Amino acid sequence: MRFDVWAPKATSVEIELPPGSASSRRPDPPVTQPDPVTGEARRRPMAEGEGGWWTVEVPEAEHGTTYGFRVDGDGPYPDPRSRRQPDGVFGPSAVYDHAHFTWGDHEWTGRDLRGAVIYELHIGAFTPQGTFESAITRLDHLVELQVDFVEVMPVTPVPGGRNWGYDGVDVYAVNETYGGPDGLKSFVDACHQRGLGVILDVVYNHLGPSGNFLHPFGPYFTGRQGSFWGEGVNLDGPLSDEVRRYFVENALQWLRDFHVDGLRLDAVHALRDGRATHLLAELAAEVDALACAVGRPLTLIAESDLNDPRVITPLEAGGLGMTAQWNDDFHHALHSAVSGESHGYYADFADLTALAKVLTGGFFHDGGRSGFRGRSHGAPAGHVPGHRFVCCLQNHDQVGNRPQGDRLSLAALKLGAGLLLTAPFTPMLFMGEEWGARTPFLFFSDHVEPSLRESEGARRAREFAGFGYDWDAPDPSDEETFHRSKLDWDELKDEPHWSLLCWYRDLIALRKALPELSDPRLDRVRVEVDPLNRWLTLWRSSLCVIVNFCPDSVTVSVPPGVVLIAADDPVSAGQGSLHVPGQTVVIYRAVI
């Protein structure tokens, strides 16, 4: 077997094969002297080739063989492209042969994002066991809910036993706590056999502060703070060609070798790239080519804070080629409407007219002033098809970045779901939202280094300074913080959780049954709003979605028609009007 590693500035690179590996049992090729410390580990020199790549043949290496690399005598370090870290981020890498897994999804032809509903989850908190295997047992719930994609928060190895995943390192590997690479494949396979696509959350703007051993190998980083979360990735500096390929080929691995249907790219606004061809455009072109090769649609969803429609403009039209992007403006406007919150960035969205603008134009901040940022922000996006905006009422950030990880009330969820699932965008739910889960989703981590463990809470408080929160959050390193964040599936047995679940199911079923509700053309959306009395009507052709945010009932003028579905009874129709109770949603078909 051949091993390759990129280390362009090294003067020597060796592969180290720990005791007990296949190589130490059959050391046919010549090896260096035993390690002077252990007296056991075997090393073999690697040959330098073109472009800073070092190689060595180890014929006896096989699936499961553990190894590491020494660079200029230091190490051993995990392989930067390690496919498996059986003992965690500080242990050796292991050979992983993709051919050892037998797939059962041969009839899967993929799923287009258009017309789809996404469900975001965290493997560790989705079930009590927190594994891929246990998550599979809950997939039938998602099938009955009628979602189309499962979006999985990052699964790369992290320090310790619990983490959101955004502190990941060894980006080609899978967290062993969840079930390792075979576990992820089994989960994807099970999803496909149930008709569910899988979107995987990946992080390319930084690596975690603990267990990151890329520095000795090459200039993967800029040496500058790229964002609040860590050192910037070298995308446009000297020797950055291979750094870009490192991330592009990682994306292709998930889509090709793990059969994943799409990637959610974390915080692309933190990718500092001054090249003529941005990394996102390079990635989009490669993924398009792979989609042709595998014969199924592949999706790229960017998390972007730029409000720049070029991110989701196709490559052939001069854009960056992302299939879609998360739309925070929709979340902020809808959250403010259903919760009444107006602190921090919600201040810009406190008036119902903000929600009306987002529903018809995609972005609220489309070139005008953003009060929270203290400057103008964004560009118009009304020409962009609505399906390119992934919109939500809750997600891991908007829940987990609150000090207590608290979720919206059941009443707020009922109202918000009524608009989320009838809007012209791609809707996304956050795990447990559909039944109004009362368990919080807190920020949790498990850093090994005492300095990181002790400073994590203070770092989070600094990150959200100015957001209007009285930051009194549980210790992220406390194991109980993690356990409190796990869903309680027993809640489904009780009212009013079951009734809310039925409301979500009915709304998704209606969205799939009525073409007007999935129509992505924003110029065909009409919104009327009464900011004083706090009600809104959303027109999708002859369908009218009436949302009364106020506790008091309202009478809304509508053409003659029929009520299709309502969150609460009674709803009474008069001659040219509809009487809507307080805090409810009505979907009405006008007979024109």
N, C-alpha and C positions, 0 to 999 in steps of 0.2 A: 504494500500500500504506500502511496506517495503522500507526503505531508508538505504543505506549502505555507509560508508565512511572509508577510510584507514587513520588512524592517530596513528602510532605505539608508539609515545612518549608522547602522550597526557594523562593527568590525568582525564580529563572530556571533553565530546563532547555533545553538544546540537543541536537539530534542531530548527530553528527559523522560524515561520510561520507568515509573515507580516499581518497587518490588511487588511481585504478585501479578504483574501484567503478563500478557502472552509473550511479549518480547523478552522478559527476563527468564522465561522458561526455555525459550529457544533462541539464544543469542547468536544466530548464524553470522550476520555481518559483523565487521569489527566495531568495537565500542571503545569509548574512553575509559579511563580508570574509574573504579568505583568512587562515589561521592565521598570526599574526605570527612564529612560530618557523619553521614549515616553508614557509610561503608557498603551500601547496598544499591542505591539508585544508579541506573545505567544511563549514560548520555551518548549521543551520537552527533557528530558535527554535521551541519547542513551546508550545502554548497550554495554560494551566491550566484544568482542569475541576473537577467536583465530587469531593469526597473526597480531594483531593491527587493526582489523576491528571492527567498531562500527555500531550498528544497532538500528532501532526503527520502530515500526509499526504505521502508521498513516492511519487508515481505510478510513477516509473521504477524503483523498487526491485524486486528479483526474487530468486528462489531463488539464494543464494550471495552476495548483496550484503553487504559488511561494513560495520559501523557501531559507534558507541559513543555514550555520553551524557556531556555535561558538566553538572555540577550547580553552580550559582552560580560558574561559570567554571572550576571544577576538573575534572580528568579529562584525556582521556576515559576513562570506565569501561565495562566490559562491561555489557550489559543484565542486570539481576537475573533475568530470565526467558529468558536466552539459550538458544536451542535448539541452538546449535552454537558451539564455540570452536575454529576450525580451526588457530589458532596457539597454543593452550594458554590457561592461566588468565590470563596477563598480556596476551594479544592482544585484538583486537576481536572482537565478536560477529558472527555471520553469519546472514542470513535462511535459515530452513530450512522448506520447505513439505512437510508430511507427504504430500501428494497425489503427490509425485514418486516415491514408492516403490510398487512393485506387489507386493501380497501373493499368496501361493499357498496360504494356510491356510484357504480358504473352507469346507472341510468340518470344521474344528475346532469342537467344541461345548463345549470346556472339560473340566476335571477336578476332581472333588470331592476335598477333602483326606482324607475318611474312607476308610480302607483303603489309603491311599497310602504309598509309600516315597519319601523325598526324598534327593537327592544334592547336597551343597554343593561348589562349586568356585570358584576364583579364576581369572579369564580369563588373567591374565598368567603364572600358574604352571602352568596345566593342560596346556599344550603347550610345546614348545621355542620356537615362534614367538610365543606369548602374544597371540593375536588371536582375535576372534570367528570369522574364516574358518577358522583352524586348529582351533579348538574344534569346529566342525561336523564335521570329519573323524573325531572321536572319539565322536560321538553314538551310533553303532551299538554301541559297547561298552556304553553305558548301556542301550540297548534290550535287549541280550542279558543284561545284569545284571537286568533287569526292574524298574528303578526307574520312578517315575511322574512325579516333578517334578525339574527341575534348579534348584537355588537358587544364584544368581550373586551373589557378593560385590559391593559397590558399584562402579558403573561411571562415576560422575560425574567430571568433570575434576579432576585433582590436579596439584600442582606437580611438575615433573620427569617422568621416564619410568617410574617404578615406585612403587607404593604399595599398601597393603592396600585403600585406597579410603575409609577413614573420615576422611581429611583432605580430603574433597571440597568443592568450591565450585561455583558455577554449576550448581545442582542440577537444572535442566531440560535440561542438555546431557549428552553422552556422551563419554567419554575418546577422543580421537583416536588415541591409541597402540593402543587395542584395535580401532579401525575406525570410530569415530564413530557417529552415529545410524543410518545405513544398515547398518552392521555389526551393531549390536544387533538391528535388525529382521530382518536375514537370519538371525541366530542363532535368534531366536524362531520365525521362519517354518520353519526347518529342524527345530527341536524339535517343533513342532506336526505337521509332516508325518510325523514318526516316532512320534507318539502321546505325546510328552513335554510336560508343562506346564512353565511357567517362573515361578519366584518370584525377584523382584529385591530385593536388600538395599538399603534406603534409610536415610539418616541425617538425622533431623530435630531431634535434641537439641543439635546444635552444628554449626558449619562449621569447616573447616580454618583453621589460623593463617596460611596463606600464600595470597595471591590472592583473599582475601575482600574484595570491594569493596561490600558491602551498606551499611556504615555511612553513607556520604554520602547515601544515598537516603532513609533513614528509620529509625525505632526498631525494627529487627529484633531487637535484643538488649537484655537487661536492664541491662547494665553490671556485672553480678555474675558471678562464676565459677559456672557452672551445674553443672559436673562437673569431673573431673580433666582432661577433654579440651579444655575451652574455655568461652567465655562463654555464659551461659544465653540461650535464645531467649525473646523477649517474647510470651508466650501470653496474659497476663491483665492487662497494664499498659495505659496510655494508647496509643491508636492500634493496639492489638493485633488488631483485627478483620481488617485487611488482612494482617497477618503470618500469622495462622491460615489465611487463604485462600491465601496463598502456598504453604503446605505441603500443604493439602488439594488444591488444584488441581494441584500437582506429582504427587501420588499418582494422581489421576485421569488425568493425561497418560500415565503409564506403562501403566496398565491399558487405556486407551482407544486411544491413538495408537500405542503400541508392542505392543499385543495381549498384554501380560504377564498372567499368570493370577493372580498374587498378589504381595504385598509382605511382606518381613520387615522390621519396624520396629526399628531399632537402639536398645537401651538406653532403653526408654520410661520407666523409673524416673527418668531424668534430665530428663524433660519437666515443668517446674514450672508447673502450671496450677491456679489456685485458683478457676476459674469453676464455676458450677453444672453446666454441660455441659463435660466434659473434652474436650480435642482428640481423643482416641481415639474417644470416642463420636460426636463430630461427623463424624470421618472414616469410621467404620463406617456411619453412616446414608447418607453420600454414596456410599460404595462399594456398599451394598445397592441404592441407586437405579440406579447405573450397571450393576450386574449384571442388573437387570430390563431395562434398555435394550439391552444387547448380547446378552442371551439366553444367557449362560454363567456358571457359578459363579466368583466372585472371592474370593480368600483374603487375610486379613490375619493375619500371625503376629507377635506381639510378643516381643521379648527383654525380659523383666522379671525383676528381682531382688527383687521385692516378695513373692513367694509369696502373692499376693492373688487368690483365685478370681474376684473381680469383674472382673478384666481379661478373662477368657474366659467370662464370663456374658453371654448374649444381651442386646441392648438392651431387648427387651420384658420381660425379667425384672429390669431395673434395673441391668444390668452395663454394661461399656464396649464390648461387642460384638466383641471380637477373636475370630477363628476359632479360634486356638490360640496357645500361647506356648511358647518354649523352656523346658525344665525342667532347670535346673542340678542340682537335687537328685538326679535319676536319674543324670546323668553322674557326679557326685562319688561316689555310692554304688557304682556299677558300676566306675568307675576304681579306687577303693580296693580293691574285691574282687579285681580281676584283676591289679593291680600291686603290692598290698601297701603303697602309699604312704599315709602318715598325717600329712604335714606340712601347715601352713597350714589351709585350710578342709577338707581331707580328714580332719582329726582328728575332726570330728563324725561322719564316715561310716565310720570304721575297722572297726566291728563289723558283721558280716553282717546283724544285725537291722535295721540302717538300710536295707539293700537290700530286705529283706522288707517294711518299712513303706512304702517308696516304691512298690513293685510293687502294693500293695493300696490305697494312699491318695493316690497322686499326689505329694504333698509329704512330705518328711521333717520340715522345719521348718514345722509347721502350728499354731504358737502357743506352742510350748515354747522353751526357751533354745537359742540358737545360740552355741556356744562361741567361734567365730571372730569373731562380731559383738559378743560380750559383752553380749547382751540377748536377750529373747524376740523371735520373728520368725515371721511368716506366719499363715495361718489354714487350717482344714481344707478339703480339696478332694476328699474321697472321693466326693462326689456328682457330680463333674464327669466327663463321658464321657472315657475315656482318649485318644480321638483328638484331643482339644484340647491334649494335651501332646506337643510335638515333642521327642523324646528321642534321645540320641546316645551313642556310645562315644568319639568324637573329633569336634572341630569346629575351625574356624580359631582360635578363642580358646584352647581348652584345649590345643592343640598349640603354636600360635604364641606364647602367653604364657609358655611355658617358655623359659629362657635359651637353650638350644640347639635349640629347636624340634623336639625329639625326639618320635617317635611311639611307640606301644605296640609291644611285641614281638609276633611272629606267634602265639606261644602265648597271650598275653593277648587278642589280637584274636579268636582262635578261640573262647575262652570267652565273651568279651563279646558277640560277634555272636550266639551261641546264645541269650542272654537278650534282647538288644536286639530281635531279629527275631521273638521269640515273646511279647514283653510286650504288654500291652493299650494301647500308646501308638502315636503316629505315629513310626516310626523314621527317622532321618536318618544318612546316611553322609557322611564327609568324603573328598574326592578322594584316590584311591590307597589308602584304607583296605582296600578289598575285596581287594587282592592283597598287603597288608602292605608298602606302599612304604617303602623305607629312606631316601629323601630327606627331609630335615627340612622343616618349614614355619616359617621364621624371620620375625621382624618386619623389614620393609624399607620404606624411604622414600627420597625424592630431593628434599629441599627445596632451593630455589634460594638462599635467604638463608644465608650462612655461619653466622650465629648459631644458626639452627634446625638446620642440618646437624650442627654441633658439639655441640649440647646434647641431641640426640634420644636418644642412648644413656643419658645421665644421667637424663633424664626418665623413661625406661622403668624404670630401676633404682629410682627413687623411687616409681613407681606400684606396684611389686610388693614394696616393703619390707614385711616382716612375713609374707610368704607362705612362708617357710621355704626359699627358694632361695638358693644361693650365686651371686649374679647375675654370671655371666661370659658375657656374650652378645656375638656379633659386632656390629660397627658397622652399625646399620641403614642408613646412607648408603653403605656400600660396595656397589658393583654386584655383587660376587661373592656377597654375602649373598642377593640376589635370585636369582641364577642357581642357587645351591645349593638353592633352594626349589622349583625346577621339577621336575615329575614325570619319572621315568625310565621310559618305557613299555617299554623293552627288558627290564625286570625280569619282565614277564609271561611271557617265554619260558622262565624258569627255575623249577625247584623251589627252595623250597617255595611260591613265590608263586602258581604256577598252581593248586596244590592248595587254597590258601586261597581263591582266587577261586571255585573250584568249590564250596567250602563255603558261601560267601556266596550264590552263585546257587541252590544247593539250598535254603537256608533261606528265601530270598525266594519261591521257587517253592512251598515248603510253606506259607508264610504265605498266599499267594494261593489255594492249593488247599483249605485247611482253614478253614472259617468260625470255628472256635473261636479261632484265633490273631489274628484281627482284631476280635473281639468287644470293644467298648470299655467294657463294664460292669465297673467295678472291684469291685463287690460280689460278682461271680462269680469273682473270682480268689482262689485259696488258695495260700499259701506256707508251706512247712515249712523250717526252717533249723537247722543244727547249727553254731553258731559255733566250737565247740572243734575239731571235725574238718573244718570248712570245706567243707560241702556244702549245697546248697539244692535244693529241689524246687518248681517252679512248676506249679500245676494249672490248666489251662484246660479245664473240663468233664472229659472222660475222657482228655484229653491231659496227659501229665506231662513236664515239661522238667527233667531232672536235671543239675545242674552241680556237678562236683567241682573245687573250686579248689585242693585240696591235692595235692601231688606223689604222695602215696600213694593206692592204690586204696581204695574204700569199698564196703560192701554196704548197699544201701538197700531197705527194705521197700516193696513195691508190690503191688497186686492183680495177678492173672493178666492177661497181655496180650502185646503184641508190640512189638518195637523198630522204629520207623519210620525213624530215621536216627540216626547216631552220628558224632561227629567223629573217633573213633579206634576201631580194633579191637584186641583182641577185647572185646566186651561180652557177658557171659554172664548168662542168666536162670535163676534157680532157682525152687523152689517158694515163691512169695510174696516173692521178693527179686530184686534186680538187682545184679550185681557190676560196678562202674564203675571203670575205670582212673583213675590220677591225671591231673588237669588235662584233663578232657574233658567233653563235653556229649552227652547222650543224650535223644532225644525218643521217648517211649514211649506207646503207646495201651493203656489198661487196658480189658479186656473185662469190663464190669460187667453 
